[in-house]
Amino acid sequence: MGLTSILATTLKNLPWRTIAFAALERAPELFQKAADRLQKPAVQQESECAAEAELQARVTRLEGLLLEQETLIREQAAKCSQLEESCTLLESRLTRYKIVSGILCAAAFILLVLLLKQR
């Protein structure tokens, strides 16, 4: 026997007036409990929707920051390549200046030797 058959046999033996009075007494409490149970998932859904909207806003913000960071990385890479080009240019100039200064030093030394021989 199931619960429904037990309730059915119990209700058959009770007069309708007793059932009606019990229903009027208990119905507001049962209705309030049922309404509370039905509203809890709605409140949870609202909080989940709010949390989801907040997460979506954070994801959008982070995507924007990521794009900004990628732009900065590209700019830094361009500046780095420009610096590398400048560095190679300066190194070649330095090498030329070293060669010229070495030649001038040798010429000064030769002139010093010639000057000392004349005396």
DRENTORKOL-3810 file (N, C-alpha, C; in nm, 4 decimals):
REM DRENTORKOL-3810
@n.u->0.0832; n.v->-0.1179; n.w->0.0000; ca.u->0.0000; ca.v->0.0000; ca.w->0.0000; c.u->0.0876; c.v->0.1242; c.w->0.0000
@n.u->0.0438; n.v->0.2144; n.w->-0.0812; ca.u->0.1188; ca.v->0.3370; ca.w->-0.0887; c.u->0.0599; c.v->0.4442; c.w->-0.0005
@n.u->0.1277; n.v->0.5525; n.w->0.0034; ca.u->0.0843; ca.v->0.6664; ca.w->0.0833; c.u->-0.0503; c.v->0.7196; c.w->0.0352
@n.u->-0.0708; n.v->0.7183; n.w->-0.0946; ca.u->-0.1979; ca.v->0.7695; ca.w->-0.1478; c.u->-0.3152; c.v->0.6815; c.w->-0.1083
@n.u->-0.2955; n.v->0.5525; n.w->-0.1045; ca.u->-0.4067; ca.v->0.4641; ca.w->-0.0653; c.u->-0.4387; c.v->0.4821; c.w->0.0825
@n.u->-0.3384; n.v->0.5049; n.w->0.1660; ca.u->-0.3628; ca.v->0.5277; ca.w->0.3088; c.u->-0.4413; c.v->0.6576; c.w->0.3276
@n.u->-0.4000; n.v->0.7627; n.w->0.2554; ca.u->-0.4725; ca.v->0.8887; ca.w->0.2644; c.u->-0.6145; c.v->0.8756; c.w->0.2118
@n.u->-0.6331; n.v->0.7996; n.w->0.1068; ca.u->-0.7668; ca.v->0.7830; ca.w->0.0485; c.u->-0.8591; c.v->0.7115; c.w->0.1453
@n.u->-0.8106; n.v->0.6072; n.w->0.2099; ca.u->-0.8962; ca.v->0.5350; ca.w->0.3059; c.u->-0.9261; c.v->0.6193; c.w->0.4286
@n.u->-0.8287; n.v->0.7007; n.w->0.4704; ca.u->-0.8514; ca.v->0.7876; ca.w->0.5861; c.u->-0.9546; c.v->0.8939; c.w->0.5528
@n.u->-0.9450; n.v->0.9538; n.w->0.4346; ca.u->-1.0379; ca.v->1.0584; ca.w->0.3958; c.u->-1.1789; c.v->1.0048; c.w->0.3727
@n.u->-1.1916; n.v->0.8786; n.w->0.3332; ca.u->-1.3246; ca.v->0.8206; ca.w->0.3119; c.u->-1.4019; c.v->0.8107; c.w->0.4424
@n.u->-1.3291; n.v->0.7873; n.w->0.5504; ca.u->-1.3955; ca.v->0.7694; ca.w->0.6792; c.u->-1.4286; c.v->0.9021; c.w->0.7480
@n.u->-1.3639; n.v->1.0113; n.w->0.7097; ca.u->-1.3892; ca.v->1.1398; ca.w->0.7728; c.u->-1.5027; c.v->1.2129; c.w->0.7017
@n.u->-1.5806; n.v->1.2900; n.w->0.7754; ca.u->-1.6860; ca.v->1.3675; ca.w->0.7117; c.u->-1.6248; c.v->1.4873; c.w->0.6363
@n.u->-1.6939; n.v->1.5345; n.w->0.5329; ca.u->-1.6432; ca.v->1.6433; ca.w->0.4495; c.u->-1.6267; c.v->1.7723; c.w->0.5271
@n.u->-1.7105; n.v->1.7938; n.w->0.6240; ca.u->-1.7015; ca.v->1.9163; ca.w->0.7017; c.u->-1.5691; c.v->1.9226; c.w->0.7791
@n.u->-1.5252; n.v->1.8146; n.w->0.8358; ca.u->-1.3984; ca.v->1.8082; ca.w->0.9091; c.u->-1.2814; c.v->1.8339; c.w->0.8138
@n.u->-1.2891; n.v->1.7731; n.w->0.6956; ca.u->-1.1832; ca.v->1.7912; ca.w->0.5955; c.u->-1.1771; c.v->1.9381; c.w->0.5526
@n.u->-1.2919; n.v->2.0006; n.w->0.5325; ca.u->-1.2962; ca.v->2.1398; ca.w->0.4897; c.u->-1.2406; c.v->2.2322; c.w->0.5973
@n.u->-1.2784; n.v->2.2124; n.w->0.7237; ca.u->-1.2254; ca.v->2.2953; ca.w->0.8312; c.u->-1.0740; c.v->2.2779; c.w->0.8457
@n.u->-1.0240; n.v->2.1571; n.w->0.8343; ca.u->-0.8789; ca.v->2.1319; ca.w->0.8441; c.u->-0.8065; c.v->2.1996; c.w->0.7277
@n.u->-0.8695; n.v->2.1944; n.w->0.6101; ca.u->-0.8071; ca.v->2.2577; ca.w->0.4931; c.u->-0.8023; c.v->2.4092; c.w->0.5107
@n.u->-0.9085; n.v->2.4673; n.w->0.5641; ca.u->-0.9101; ca.v->2.6124; ca.w->0.5860; c.u->-0.8086; c.v->2.6541; c.w->0.6927
@n.u->-0.7881; n.v->2.5711; n.w->0.7928; ca.u->-0.6923; ca.v->2.6034; ca.w->0.8975; c.u->-0.5475; c.v->2.5883; c.w->0.8492
@n.u->-0.5216; n.v->2.4827; n.w->0.7772; ca.u->-0.3826; ca.v->2.4518; ca.w->0.7369; c.u->-0.3419; c.v->2.5118; c.w->0.6019
@n.u->-0.4347; n.v->2.5489; n.w->0.5208; ca.u->-0.4041; ca.v->2.5943; ca.w->0.3847; c.u->-0.3124; c.v->2.7163; c.w->0.3814
@n.u->-0.3335; n.v->2.8219; n.w->0.4614; ca.u->-0.2420; ca.v->2.9373; ca.w->0.4529; c.u->-0.0961; c.v->2.9007; c.w->0.4843
@n.u->-0.0783; n.v->2.8143; n.w->0.5869; ca.u->0.0577; ca.v->2.7731; ca.w->0.6215; c.u->0.1204; c.v->2.6931; c.w->0.5078
@n.u->0.0439; n.v->2.5975; n.w->0.4558; ca.u->0.0966; ca.v->2.5154; ca.w->0.3459; c.u->0.1224; c.v->2.5994; c.w->0.2214
@n.u->0.0311; n.v->2.6926; n.w->0.1949; ca.u->0.0488; ca.v->2.7802; ca.w->0.0786; c.u->0.1733; c.v->2.8673; c.w->0.0943
@n.u->0.1944; n.v->2.9192; n.w->0.2172; ca.u->0.3126; ca.v->3.0026; ca.w->0.2436; c.u->0.4404; c.v->2.9203; c.w->0.2286
@n.u->0.4416; n.v->2.7982; n.w->0.2799; ca.u->0.5597; ca.v->2.7130; ca.w->0.2663; c.u->0.5884; c.v->2.6823; c.w->0.1198
@n.u->0.4844; n.v->2.6510; n.w->0.0448; ca.u->0.5025; ca.v->2.6215; ca.w->-0.0976; c.u->0.5529; c.v->2.7443; c.w->-0.1731
@n.u->0.4995; n.v->2.8616; n.w->-0.1403; ca.u->0.5436; ca.v->2.9850; ca.w->-0.2054; c.u->0.6904; c.v->3.0140; c.w->-0.1724
@n.u->0.7291; n.v->2.9924; n.w->-0.0454; ca.u->0.8690; ca.v->3.0140; ca.w->-0.0072; c.u->0.9625; c.v->2.9193; c.w->-0.0826
@n.u->0.9217; n.v->2.7957; n.w->-0.0949; ca.u->1.0051; ca.v->2.6990; ca.w->-0.1674; c.u->1.0169; c.v->2.7341; c.w->-0.3149
@n.u->0.9101; n.v->2.7858; n.w->-0.3718; ca.u->0.9151; ca.v->2.8230; ca.w->-0.5129; c.u->0.9941; c.v->2.9520; c.w->-0.5351
@n.u->0.9943; n.v->3.0414; n.w->-0.4366; ca.u->1.0660; ca.v->3.1679; ca.w->-0.4518; c.u->1.2166; c.v->3.1524; c.w->-0.4317
@n.u->1.2600; n.v->3.0563; n.w->-0.3537; ca.u->1.4029; ca.v->3.0377; ca.w->-0.3303; c.u->1.4794; c.v->3.0110; c.w->-0.4597
@n.u->1.4324; n.v->2.9248; n.w->-0.5487; ca.u->1.5061; ca.v->2.9081; ca.w->-0.6750; c.u->1.5070; c.v->3.0358; c.w->-0.7585
@n.u->1.4003; n.v->3.1141; n.w->-0.7530; ca.u->1.3969; ca.v->3.2393; ca.w->-0.8289; c.u->1.5016; c.v->3.3363; c.w->-0.7749
@n.u->1.5161; n.v->3.3421; n.w->-0.6430; ca.u->1.6170; ca.v->3.4289; ca.w->-0.5827; c.u->1.7568; c.v->3.3795; c.w->-0.6203
@n.u->1.7736; n.v->3.2461; n.w->-0.6191; ca.u->1.9028; ca.v->3.1900; ca.w->-0.6581; c.u->1.9323; c.v->3.2213; c.w->-0.8044
@n.u->1.8300; n.v->3.2125; n.w->-0.8877; ca.u->1.8506; ca.v->3.2436; ca.w->-1.0296; c.u->1.8888; c.v->3.3897; c.w->-1.0472
@n.u->1.8251; n.v->3.4793; n.w->-0.9712; ca.u->1.8591; ca.v->3.6214; ca.w->-0.9804; c.u->2.0033; c.v->3.6451; c.w->-0.9365
@n.u->2.0435; n.v->3.5795; n.w->-0.8261; ca.u->2.1814; ca.v->3.5970; ca.w->-0.7794; c.u->2.2793; c.v->3.5355; c.w->-0.8790
@n.u->2.2425; n.v->3.4222; n.w->-0.9404; ca.u->2.3281; ca.v->3.3614; ca.w->-1.0413; c.u->2.3383; c.v->3.4507; c.w->-1.1644
@n.u->2.2257; n.v->3.5135; n.w->-1.2017; ca.u->2.2285; ca.v->3.6051; ca.w->-1.3158; c.u->2.3163; c.v->3.7261; c.w->-1.2859
@n.u->2.3065; n.v->3.7768; n.w->-1.1642; ca.u->2.3896; ca.v->3.8916; ca.w->-1.1257; c.u->2.5372; c.v->3.8522; c.w->-1.1253
@n.u->2.5665; n.v->3.7344; n.w->-1.0728; ca.u->2.7052; ca.v->3.6875; ca.w->-1.0706; c.u->2.7557; c.v->3.6647; c.w->-1.2128
@n.u->2.6694; n.v->3.6094; n.w->-1.2964; ca.u->2.7082; ca.v->3.5862; ca.w->-1.4362; c.u->2.7326; c.v->3.7188; c.w->-1.5087
@n.u->2.6488; n.v->3.8181; n.w->-1.4832; ca.u->2.6679; ca.v->3.9495; ca.w->-1.5453; c.u->2.7975; c.v->4.0134; c.w->-1.4966
@n.u->2.8262; n.v->3.9970; n.w->-1.3667; ca.u->2.9509; ca.v->4.0510; ca.w->-1.3117; c.u->3.0716; c.v->3.9814; c.w->-1.3742
@n.u->3.0634; n.v->3.8503; n.w->-1.3875; ca.u->3.1738; ca.v->3.7767; ca.w->-1.4507; c.u->3.1902; c.v->3.8170; c.w->-1.5966
@n.u->3.0792; n.v->3.8374; n.w->-1.6655; ca.u->3.0869; ca.v->3.8788; ca.w->-1.8060; c.u->3.1525; c.v->4.0165; c.w->-1.8169
@n.u->3.1192; n.v->4.1068; n.w->-1.7249; ca.u->3.1803; ca.v->4.2391; ca.w->-1.7249; c.u->3.3311; c.v->4.2289; c.w->-1.6983
@n.u->3.3684; n.v->4.1415; n.w->-1.6062; ca.u->3.5110; ca.v->4.1231; ca.w->-1.5774; c.u->3.5838; c.v->4.0639; c.w->-1.6972
@n.u->3.5196; n.v->3.9674; n.w->-1.7644; ca.u->3.5809; ca.v->3.9067; ca.w->-1.8829; c.u->3.5997; c.v->4.0113; c.w->-1.9915
@n.u->3.4991; n.v->4.0959; n.w->-2.0114; ca.u->3.5089; ca.v->4.2024; ca.w->-2.1116; c.u->3.6219; c.v->4.2989; c.w->-2.0760
@n.u->3.6314; n.v->4.3344; n.w->-1.9491; ca.u->3.7375; ca.v->4.4252; ca.w->-1.9040; c.u->3.8744; c.v->4.3620; c.w->-1.9248
@n.u->3.8867; n.v->4.2337; n.w->-1.8917; ca.u->4.0147; ca.v->4.1653; ca.w->-1.9086; c.u->4.0519; c.v->4.1508; c.w->-2.0557
@n.u->3.9528; n.v->4.1286; n.w->-2.1412; ca.u->3.9812; ca.v->4.1225; ca.w->-2.2849; c.u->4.0325; c.v->4.2568; c.w->-2.3350
@n.u->3.9721; n.v->4.3660; n.w->-2.2871; ca.u->4.0193; ca.v->4.4994; ca.w->-2.3244; c.u->4.1618; c.v->4.5232; c.w->-2.2771
@n.u->4.1910; n.v->4.4812; n.w->-2.1534; ca.u->4.3260; ca.v->4.4966; ca.w->-2.1018; c.u->4.4253; c.v->4.4117; c.w->-2.1806
@n.u->4.3819; n.v->4.2932; n.w->-2.2222; ca.u->4.4687; ca.v->4.2069; ca.w->-2.3017; c.u->4.5000; c.v->4.2695; c.w->-2.4368
@n.u->4.3991; n.v->4.3283; n.w->-2.5003; ca.u->4.4235; ca.v->4.3964; ca.w->-2.6274; c.u->4.5181; c.v->4.5144; c.w->-2.6089
@n.u->4.4999; n.v->4.5881; n.w->-2.5008; ca.u->4.5878; ca.v->4.7012; ca.w->-2.4717; c.u->4.7312; c.v->4.6533; c.w->-2.4486
@n.u->4.7439; n.v->4.5428; n.w->-2.3770; ca.u->4.8765; ca.v->4.4869; ca.w->-2.3503; c.u->4.9426; c.v->4.4399; c.w->-2.4806
@n.u->4.8660; n.v->4.3776; n.w->-2.5677; ca.u->4.9210; ca.v->4.3344; ca.w->-2.6967; c.u->4.9675; c.v->4.4540; c.w->-2.7790
@n.u->4.8924; n.v->4.5627; n.w->-2.7746; ca.u->4.9324; ca.v->4.6845; ca.w->-2.8452; c.u->5.0644; c.v->4.7379; c.w->-2.7891
@n.u->5.0750; n.v->4.7396; n.w->-2.6565; ca.u->5.1992; ca.v->4.7855; ca.w->-2.5944; c.u->5.3166; c.v->4.6948; c.w->-2.6315
@n.u->5.2930; n.v->4.5660; n.w->-2.6380; ca.u->5.3991; ca.v->4.4717; ca.w->-2.6744; c.u->5.4445; c.v->4.4973; c.w->-2.8176
@n.u->5.3498; n.v->4.5216; n.w->-2.9073; ca.u->5.3863; ca.v->4.5520; ca.w->-3.0464; c.u->5.4690; c.v->4.6807; c.w->-3.0542
@n.u->5.4272; n.v->4.7832; n.w->-2.9800; ca.u->5.5012; ca.v->4.9100; ca.w->-2.9790; c.u->5.6418; c.v->4.8897; c.w->-2.9243
@n.u->5.6530; n.v->4.8105; n.w->-2.8178; ca.u->5.7846; ca.v->4.7845; ca.w->-2.7610; c.u->5.8719; c.v->4.7048; c.w->-2.8574
@n.u->5.8130; n.v->4.6121; n.w->-2.9315; ca.u->5.8895; ca.v->4.5352; ca.w->-3.0301; c.u->5.9401; c.v->4.6274; c.w->-3.1409
@n.u->5.8556; n.v->4.7227; n.w->-3.1835; ca.u->5.8986; ca.v->4.8182; ca.w->-3.2864; c.u->6.0119; c.v->4.9053; c.w->-3.2334
@n.u->5.9988; n.v->4.9536; n.w->-3.1098; ca.u->6.1048; ca.v->5.0349; ca.w->-3.0499; c.u->6.2328; c.v->4.9536; c.w->-3.0340
@n.u->6.2188; n.v->4.8268; n.w->-2.9988; ca.u->6.3352; ca.v->4.7400; ca.w->-2.9811; c.u->6.4087; c.v->4.7216; c.w->-3.1141
@n.u->6.3340; n.v->4.7032; n.w->-3.2221; ca.u->6.3987; ca.v->4.6884; ca.w->-3.3530; c.u->6.4672; c.v->4.8185; c.w->-3.3943
@n.u->6.4051; n.v->4.9323; n.w->-3.3641; ca.u->6.4686; ca.v->5.0611; ca.w->-3.3934; c.u->6.5970; c.v->5.0777; c.w->-3.3117
@n.u->6.5938; n.v->5.0357; n.w->-3.1867; ca.u->6.7124; ca.v->5.0443; ca.w->-3.1027; c.u->6.8232; c.v->4.9521; c.w->-3.1535
@n.u->6.7854; n.v->4.8347; n.w->-3.2013; ca.u->6.8854; ca.v->4.7437; ca.w->-3.2569; c.u->6.9516; c.v->4.8044; c.w->-3.3801
@n.u->6.8728; n.v->4.8663; n.w->-3.4665; ca.u->6.9279; ca.v->4.9322; ca.w->-3.5845; c.u->7.0207; c.v->5.0459; c.w->-3.5438
@n.u->6.9777; n.v->5.1254; n.w->-3.4452; ca.u->7.0616; ca.v->5.2360; ca.w->-3.3970; c.u->7.1908; c.v->5.1826; c.w->-3.3358
@n.u->7.1792; n.v->5.0731; n.w->-3.2635; ca.u->7.2970; ca.v->5.0136; ca.w->-3.1998; c.u->7.3974; c.v->4.9663; c.w->-3.3045
@n.u->7.3517; n.v->4.8991; n.w->-3.4098; ca.u->7.4441; ca.v->4.8539; ca.w->-3.5143; c.u->7.5078; c.v->4.9734; c.w->-3.5853
@n.u->7.4286; n.v->5.0776; n.w->-3.6079; ca.u->7.4836; ca.v->5.1981; ca.w->-3.6714; c.u->7.5917; c.v->5.2615; c.w->-3.5837
@n.u->7.5648; n.v->5.2731; n.w->-3.4535; ca.u->7.6631; ca.v->5.3316; ca.w->-3.3616; c.u->7.7880; c.v->5.2438; c.w->-3.3500
@n.u->7.7691; n.v->5.1115; n.w->-3.3509; ca.u->7.8850; ca.v->5.0222; ca.w->-3.3448; c.u->7.9728; c.v->5.0376; c.w->-3.4689
@n.u->7.9106; n.v->5.0523; n.w->-3.5855; ca.u->7.9909; ca.v->5.0708; ca.w->-3.7078; c.u->8.0638; c.v->5.2052; c.w->-3.7039
@n.u->7.9971; n.v->5.3091; n.w->-3.6545; ca.u->8.0630; ca.v->5.4394; ca.w->-3.6410; c.u->8.1799; c.v->5.4319; c.w->-3.5422
@n.u->8.1579; n.v->5.3613; n.w->-3.4308; ca.u->8.2631; ca.v->5.3465; ca.w->-3.3314; c.u->8.3834; c.v->5.2745; c.w->-3.3910
@n.u->8.3579; n.v->5.1706; n.w->-3.4690; ca.u->8.4677; ca.v->5.0981; ca.w->-3.5331; c.u->8.5451; c.v->5.1905; c.w->-3.6263
@n.u->8.4746; n.v->5.2722; n.w->-3.7044; ca.u->8.5417; ca.v->5.3671; ca.w->-3.7934; c.u->8.6255; c.v->5.4673; c.w->-3.7146
@n.u->8.5682; n.v->5.5195; n.w->-3.6055; ca.u->8.6409; ca.v->5.6163; ca.w->-3.5246; c.u->8.7650; c.v->5.5534; c.w->-3.4597
@n.u->8.7544; n.v->5.4273; n.w->-3.4203; ca.u->8.8708; ca.v->5.3575; ca.w->-3.3644; c.u->8.9814; c.v->5.3455; c.w->-3.4691
@n.u->8.9415; n.v->5.3108; n.w->-3.5910; ca.u->9.0394; ca.v->5.2977; ca.w->-3.6991; c.u->9.1055; c.v->5.4332; c.w->-3.7271
@n.u->9.0232; n.v->5.5379; n.w->-3.7379; ca.u->9.0763; ca.v->5.6719; ca.w->-3.7658; c.u->9.1668; c.v->5.7171; c.w->-3.6516
@n.u->9.1267; n.v->5.6929; n.w->-3.5269; ca.u->9.2098; ca.v->5.7342; ca.w->-3.4134; c.u->9.3397; c.v->5.6537; c.w->-3.4104
@n.u->9.3369; n.v->5.5271; n.w->-3.4461; ca.u->9.4589; ca.v->5.4470; ca.w->-3.4530; c.u->9.5534; c.v->5.4998; c.w->-3.5593
@n.u->9.4995; n.v->5.5356; n.w->-3.6753; ca.u->9.5819; ca.v->5.5912; ca.w->-3.7835; c.u->9.6423; c.v->5.7246; c.w->-3.7392
@n.u->9.5601; n.v->5.8097; n.w->-3.6755; ca.u->9.6114; ca.v->5.9383; ca.w->-3.6278; c.u->9.7169; c.v->5.9203; c.w->-3.5190
@n.u->9.7004; n.v->5.8220; n.w->-3.4335; ca.u->9.7991; ca.v->5.7948; ca.w->-3.3285; c.u->9.9303; c.v->5.7481; c.w->-3.3911
@n.u->9.9191; n.v->5.6604; n.w->-3.4915; ca.u->10.0401; ca.v->5.6142; ca.w->-3.5600; c.u->10.1084; c.v->5.7295; c.w->-3.6316
@n.u->10.0304; n.v->5.8172; n.w->-3.6945; ca.u->10.0886; ca.v->5.9331; ca.w->-3.7636; c.u->10.1571; c.v->6.0260; c.w->-3.6633
@n.u->10.0957; n.v->6.0454; n.w->-3.5466; ca.u->10.1555; ca.v->6.1309; ca.w->-3.4441; c.u->10.2855; c.v->6.0689; c.w->-3.3940
@n.u->10.2896; n.v->5.9400; n.w->-3.3792; ca.u->10.4095; ca.v->5.8715; ca.w->-3.3335; c.u->10.5216; c.v->5.8836; c.w->-3.4375
@n.u->10.4857; n.v->5.8666; n.w->-3.5659; ca.u->10.5851; ca.v->5.8807; ca.w->-3.6741; c.u->10.6385; c.v->6.0233; c.w->-3.6772
@n.u->10.5500; n.v->6.1210; n.w->-3.6631; ca.u->10.5945; ca.v->6.2605; ca.w->-3.6625; c.u->10.6835; c.v->6.2895; c.w->-3.5418
@n.u->10.6543; n.v->6.2295; n.w->-3.4284; ca.u->10.7365; ca.v->6.2471; ca.w->-3.3100; c.u->10.8762; c.v->6.1887; c.w->-3.3321
@n.u->10.8804; n.v->6.0710; n.w->-3.3948; ca.u->11.0094; ca.v->6.0070; ca.w->-3.4237; c.u->11.0894; c.v->6.0949; c.w->-3.5213
@n.u->11.0256; n.v->6.1472; n.w->-3.6248; ca.u->11.0938; ca.v->6.2329; ca.w->-3.7225; c.u->11.1436; c.v->6.3611; c.w->-3.6568
@n.u->11.0636; n.v->6.4132; n.w->-3.5655; ca.u->11.1042; ca.v->6.5350; ca.w->-3.4963; c.u->11.2268; c.v->6.5104; c.w->-3.4089
@n.u->11.2284; n.v->6.3994; n.w->-3.3416; ca.u->11.3405; ca.v->6.3660; ca.w->-3.2534; c.u->11.4681; c.v->6.3343; c.w->-3.3330
@n.u->11.4553; n.v->6.2812; n.w->-3.4564; ca.u->11.5713; ca.v->6.2521; ca.w->-3.5398; c.u->11.6347; c.v->6.3822; c.w->-3.5909
@n.u->11.5583; n.v->6.4830; n.w->-3.6155; ca.u->11.6094; ca.v->6.6100; ca.w->-3.6665; c.u->11.6874; c.v->6.6828; c.w->-3.5577
@n.u->11.6680; n.v->6.6667; n.w->-3.4447; ca.u->11.7372; ca.v->6.7371; ca.w->-3.3378; c.u->11.8658; c.v->6.6749; c.w->-3.3106
END
